[in-house]
Amino acid sequence: MFFYGTLRHLPLLECVLGRVPDNAPAVLADHAVYWAQDEAFPVIAPQPGAQAKGLLVRGLTSADLEALDFYEGGFGYDARPVTVTVDGQGAQALVYFPPEGKFTAGAPWSLDAWRQDWEEITMRAAAEVMARRTTHSAAEIRGMLPFFRSRAWAQQIARTPAPQTVRNPMTMDQVEITGKRPGFHGFFTMNAFKLRYRRFDGDWSPELPRECFMSFDVALVLPYDPVLDKVLLVEQLRFGPVQRGDPAPWVLEPIAGLVDARETPEAAARREAVEEAHLTLTDLRPMVRGYASPGYSTEFYHSFLGLCDLSGRGQSQGGLEAENEDIRNHVIAFTDAMDLLDTGEINAAPLAMMLLWLATKREALRAAA
């Protein structure tokens, strides 16, 4: 096999194959490598006179080829025969080409730039891909890849912790993961593990078997018009209430969406406001940042107040058909929203939290409008 893109990175190749096979630098003549536009990987295309630098990997087994086909199948690439040059000699090899017309070529590909921006995200996403090799098809994995990358990106965002003024000063140095157990790997991931940690009395806890739902970082937006004193709420069917047995599983919530890989929470908030409510925010102000349910989930909320003009808006439809979203938008008076909080009709805790936050800032916002 000849690799011209991310699989030239030997740690990634080892993640896919479980080993590093014999390899040597090689060149594919009359081809050039470019970033796939708006993607985290490259495309290769014929270009007379150009040279695509890469890696020739030898001694691959049938199991290796199956693993590579599964991993590359997640991107829709397929292998074709080529002749490459290695150590001044021609050699026959297979190379993965992108599906025709699927990706647009961008700037020239740089492995160093990829390492800087995408290496860690890609490595974590690749581990998720290969963990599903026996349970999912490559076509199924293709649709999951953006979510794998978002989950990986959340772990990078998490490296900036909240202040520790009241909390004790201990860090992850006082937590030891002592083992892993079989978990669940589907669209979502449930990690099963064993750990021990330093107790407040200074002793170590016993080894504890635990599970954790591996979720995402989520951007939440509560649109507010301080002139009209109105908020925009979204309503949609939610699967949690369905599975809980709630006979009325449509829920009022803030605008919300996953933070995509290498996207800032602020950018995600603005994007989701357009997608879910066709709303452009004039000002975005941070509210609360925190875990949804830290006892068993990694889900983390980045909450924002979105100042905007809601004049002329009432009930409307929103959401993206491509993502199977069926969303109804409600523009209501702030006092009416607080009444819904009192009656319990607002039963999504994030929305309740954001409305209560807004209640503390509302007078100042209205005075400044």
Disulfide bonds with the S-S distance in Angstrom:
none
